[in-house]
Amino acid sequence: ARGSLIECATIANGCSKVGAVGINCTPPRFIHGLILSIRKVTDKPILIYPNSGERYDAEKKEWVESTGVSDGDFVSYVNEWCKDGAVLIGGCCRTTPNTIKAISRSLNQRHSSLHLPVA
């Protein structure tokens, strides 16, 4: 699957009408490696919209409760994703408004800490 992601990102990189390359609805634990893979083939902005990490049962057609990460655990990845090169971060399936608020708080803290004057 990673090979097809690289192929897709390479094609997107060569298209002037594509403004960014992204990953959506993927468990948080996979995002770090996927960002690093994409960065090898594009200089376009990278956006990510992971899901909560919960498992989807295709036979029952429902999400399996409590198989994902908490909002706190989800947000603990945000700094890593930024360091990896993600510039737009959101949430897909099974994330909530609270997840997005937590991402926003984390990004605001990161942004303000990057611009503190040196004493």
Helices and strands as residue ranges (DSSP letters): H 2-13, E 21-24, H 28-39, E 46-49, E 55-57, E 62-64, H 71-76, H 78-84, E 86-89, H 97-114
